[in-house]
Amino acid sequence: MTDGMKQVESATQRIALRLADGFQFGDLASIIGEACELAETLSDLDGPGKRAVAIRIIGRIIDETDTPWLPDALVDPLLKQVVPELVDLIVRAAKGSLRLNQ
């Protein structure tokens, strides 16, 4: 495991611990941002590789945390299904590719 991946692993565990009291839907945006920032630090990966790492980080956090009020068996697959699109949206926004307020 490279040093970069060790840092990602450590950060992923810290995020999951921070959400130990329950994963709220509002947490998704901040988790996606943090995962994308973490993946961006991995200079040995290209864009698609960083995207895959970010999605894997988020998926793991979703798996390791519980969603209050709703069963994880119902919510986790739904969250995981929207994550790739949200990661792509954040990347497009970071690149200035979104046409907002024009």
CYANA upper distance limits for C-alpha pairs under 8 A (distance plus 0.5 A):
  1 MET  CA      5 MET  CA      6.61
  1 MET  CA      6 LYS  CA      6.99
  2 THR  CA      6 LYS  CA      6.73
  3 ASP  CA      7 GLN  CA      6.78
  4 GLY  CA      8 VAL  CA      6.81
  4 GLY  CA     41 THR  CA      7.74
  4 GLY  CA     42 LEU  CA      6.27
  5 MET  CA      9 GLU  CA      6.57
  5 MET  CA     42 LEU  CA      8.05
  6 LYS  CA     10 SER  CA      6.67
  7 GLN  CA     11 ALA  CA      6.58
  8 VAL  CA     12 THR  CA      6.48
  8 VAL  CA     38 LEU  CA      6.73
  8 VAL  CA     39 ALA  CA      7.97
  9 GLU  CA     13 GLN  CA      6.81
 10 SER  CA     14 ARG  CA      6.84
 11 ALA  CA     15 ILE  CA      6.69
 11 ALA  CA     38 LEU  CA      8.44
 12 THR  CA     16 ALA  CA      6.73
 12 THR  CA     57 ILE  CA      6.86
 12 THR  CA     61 ILE  CA      7.49
 13 GLN  CA     17 LEU  CA      6.62
 13 GLN  CA     61 ILE  CA      8.50
 14 ARG  CA     18 ARG  CA      6.65
 15 ILE  CA     19 LEU  CA      7.00
 15 ILE  CA     31 ILE  CA      8.22
 15 ILE  CA     61 ILE  CA      7.87
 16 ALA  CA     20 ALA  CA      6.81
 16 ALA  CA     61 ILE  CA      5.95
 16 ALA  CA     64 GLU  CA      7.11
 16 ALA  CA     65 THR  CA      6.88
 19 LEU  CA     23 PHE  CA      6.20
 19 LEU  CA     65 THR  CA      7.06
 20 ALA  CA     65 THR  CA      6.64
 20 ALA  CA     66 ASP  CA      8.00
 21 ASP  CA     66 ASP  CA      8.32
 22 GLY  CA     65 THR  CA      6.73
 22 GLY  CA     66 ASP  CA      5.59
 22 GLY  CA     67 THR  CA      5.79
 22 GLY  CA     68 PRO  CA      6.19
 23 PHE  CA     27 ASP  CA      7.07
 23 PHE  CA     62 ILE  CA      8.08
 23 PHE  CA     65 THR  CA      6.45
 23 PHE  CA     66 ASP  CA      6.17
 23 PHE  CA     67 THR  CA      5.30
 23 PHE  CA     68 PRO  CA      7.37
 24 GLN  CA     28 LEU  CA      7.92
 24 GLN  CA     67 THR  CA      6.89
 24 GLN  CA     68 PRO  CA      7.77
 26 GLY  CA     30 SER  CA      8.38
 27 ASP  CA     31 ILE  CA      6.64
 28 LEU  CA     32 ILE  CA      6.55
 29 ALA  CA     33 GLY  CA      6.78
 30 SER  CA     34 GLU  CA      6.63
 31 ILE  CA     35 ALA  CA      6.50
 31 ILE  CA     58 ILE  CA      7.35
 32 ILE  CA     36 CYS  CA      6.59
 32 ILE  CA     54 ALA  CA      7.96
 32 ILE  CA     58 ILE  CA      7.11
 32 ILE  CA     83 VAL  CA      8.24
 32 ILE  CA     86 LEU  CA      8.15
 32 ILE  CA     87 VAL  CA      7.08
 33 GLY  CA     37 GLU  CA      6.71
 33 GLY  CA     90 ILE  CA      8.01
 34 GLU  CA     38 LEU  CA      6.61
 35 ALA  CA     39 ALA  CA      6.61
 35 ALA  CA     54 ALA  CA      5.42
 35 ALA  CA     55 ILE  CA      8.16
 35 ALA  CA     57 ILE  CA      6.76
 35 ALA  CA     58 ILE  CA      7.11
 36 CYS  CA     40 GLU  CA      6.58
 36 CYS  CA     50 LYS  CA      8.13
 36 CYS  CA     51 ARG  CA      7.84
 36 CYS  CA     54 ALA  CA      5.79
 36 CYS  CA     87 VAL  CA      7.79
 37 GLU  CA     41 THR  CA      7.22
 38 LEU  CA     42 LEU  CA      7.89
 38 LEU  CA     54 ALA  CA      7.92
 39 ALA  CA     50 LYS  CA      5.51
 39 ALA  CA     51 ARG  CA      7.70
 39 ALA  CA     53 VAL  CA      6.50
 39 ALA  CA     54 ALA  CA      6.07
 40 GLU  CA     50 LYS  CA      6.77
 42 LEU  CA     50 LYS  CA      7.67
 45 LEU  CA     49 GLY  CA      5.83
 45 LEU  CA     50 LYS  CA      6.44
 46 ASP  CA     50 LYS  CA      6.68
 47 GLY  CA     51 ARG  CA      6.67
 48 PRO  CA     52 ALA  CA      6.68
 49 GLY  CA     53 VAL  CA      6.77
 50 LYS  CA     54 ALA  CA      6.67
 51 ARG  CA     55 ILE  CA      6.72
 51 ARG  CA     87 VAL  CA      7.76
 51 ARG  CA     88 ASP  CA      8.47
 52 ALA  CA     56 ARG  CA      6.58
 53 VAL  CA     57 ILE  CA      6.59
 54 ALA  CA     58 ILE  CA      6.78
 54 ALA  CA     87 VAL  CA      8.19
 55 ILE  CA     59 GLY  CA      6.55
 55 ILE  CA     83 VAL  CA      7.24
 55 ILE  CA     84 PRO  CA      6.84
 55 ILE  CA     87 VAL  CA      7.90
 56 ARG  CA     60 ARG  CA      6.62
 57 ILE  CA     61 ILE  CA      6.81
 58 ILE  CA     62 ILE  CA      6.66
 58 ILE  CA     83 VAL  CA      8.13
 59 GLY  CA     63 ASP  CA      6.67
 59 GLY  CA     80 LYS  CA      6.68
 60 ARG  CA     64 GLU  CA      6.57
 61 ILE  CA     65 THR  CA      6.57
 62 ILE  CA     66 ASP  CA      8.03
 62 ILE  CA     76 ASP  CA      6.83
 62 ILE  CA     79 LEU  CA      8.27
 62 ILE  CA     80 LYS  CA      8.20
 63 ASP  CA     76 ASP  CA      7.51
 66 ASP  CA     72 ASP  CA      6.91
 67 THR  CA     71 PRO  CA      7.34
 67 THR  CA     72 ASP  CA      6.50
 67 THR  CA     75 VAL  CA      7.96
 70 LEU  CA     74 LEU  CA      7.79
 70 LEU  CA     75 VAL  CA      7.35
 71 PRO  CA     75 VAL  CA      6.90
 72 ASP  CA     76 ASP  CA      5.78
 73 ALA  CA     77 PRO  CA      7.62
 74 LEU  CA     78 LEU  CA      7.62
 75 VAL  CA     79 LEU  CA      6.73
 76 ASP  CA     80 LYS  CA      6.60
 77 PRO  CA     81 GLN  CA      6.63
 78 LEU  CA     82 VAL  CA      7.22
 79 LEU  CA     83 VAL  CA      6.81
 80 LYS  CA     84 PRO  CA      8.12
 82 VAL  CA     86 LEU  CA      6.81
 83 VAL  CA     87 VAL  CA      6.57
 84 PRO  CA     88 ASP  CA      6.73
 85 GLU  CA     89 LEU  CA      6.68
 86 LEU  CA     90 ILE  CA      6.75
 87 VAL  CA     91 VAL  CA      6.75
 88 ASP  CA     92 ARG  CA      6.64
 89 LEU  CA     93 ALA  CA      6.64
 90 ILE  CA     94 ALA  CA      6.58
 91 VAL  CA     95 LYS  CA      6.73
 92 ARG  CA     96 GLY  CA      6.71
 92 ARG  CA     97 SER  CA      5.54
 92 ARG  CA     98 LEU  CA      6.59
 93 ALA  CA     97 SER  CA      6.29
 93 ALA  CA     98 LEU  CA      5.93
